[in-house]
Amino acid sequence: MALETLKGVKSIGGCAVAELEDFASERPKEHIVVNHKNNGISFKIQNGPIKEVGENGCQVDHIILAARTIIDGLNKKFPCRENSLAITKLDEAIMWLEARKADRISRGVEGFNKE
């Protein structure tokens, strides 16, 4: 039921989502793959800094956004305080990761393997 909340979602945080109804012989090019028949979701994680190796996966931020999307969908069907609090905390996690990225951009190190 939880993954039903992702039906029709084409991207999460700008990262493309592929939807499968069954196993595919090859992994789709998208970095997030939802398999409705098997009630599964998989993420291909970025390997190396984007500016050094190019984009080859999704970021941890996308996993948090996917969890938030699922919980938000469930909360629309079955609203409760706990779901709302979980969504708030996931929003907070996203905010802190965005703040980290903004700091790295301002220092000119975002996308590179530098402190």
N, C-alpha and C positions, 0 to 999 in steps of 0.2 A: 504494500500500500504506500509506503513512504516514497518509493521511486516514481509512483504515479504523479507526484507533484512536479517531476521534471519532464513529463510528457510535453513535447512541443517546445521545450526550451532550446534555443539555438546557440546561445552563448552564456557563459557565466563569467562576469567580470572582464568581458572582452575575449575570453578564451572559448573557441568553438567547441560545441558539444555534438557528438554523433550519437544517434539512437539506433540500437539494434533490437530486433525481436528474437534473435537466436545467435549462436556462435557464427562468426565470419571466418573465412579461411585466412584472411589477412586483416591485421589491425587497421582500422580507419586512420586517416591522416590527422584527425582531430586529437587533441591531447586529453580530452575528457570523453569517455565512452560509457553510455548507459545501456545496459542490456536488460530490457524489460522482462523477457522470458525467464531469465535466471535471477531476476531481482538483484542485479549487481551493477556496480559503478567502478570504473577504473580510471586512474590518473597517470599519465606519463609525465614525470617530474623533470623540470629543467635540469640539464646536466652542464654545469659551468656557467660563467657569466655571459649574458646575452651579447654584450658588445665585443666579447672575445671569441665566442663560439657560435653565435647566432641563436635564434629561438628554436629550441628542440623539445620543449615540454611546457607544462604549466607551473605556476608558482604555488607555494603553500597558501597564499591568499585565496587562490581559486578553490582550494579544498574547503577553506572556511566559508567562502561564499556559497559553495554547493551545499554544505551543511545548513547554512542559514536559509537557503532557498527551500530545502526539504522541510525544515522545521516551520518556516513561515506557511508553506502549503498545508501542512498538518494543522497548524494553529487556525487556519481559516476554516477547516472542517470541524476541528475539535478545540475550540479556544479554551485556554486556561492560563493562569498566572505564570506557571512554571515555564511554559513554552515562550511566553512573552519575555520573561526574564532571560531565558537562554538566548533569544534573538538579540536582546539588548547587549548581552555579554559578547556575542559574536560580532556585533557592530563595533563594540569597544576594541576587540582584538584587531579588526580590520582598520580602525582608526589609528591604532598604534603602529601597525605595519606601514600604513600610508605616511605617518609622521617619520618613521625611520627612512623610508624611501625619499621623502622630501629633503631630509637632512643629507642623505648621501648625494642627491642631485646637487644641492647647494655647495657641497664640498667637491663636486666633480669626480666622485668615485662610483656612482651608480652604474651598474652594468660591467664593472671591472672587479677583479679579484684583489681588492685593496681595502684597507681599513678606512 
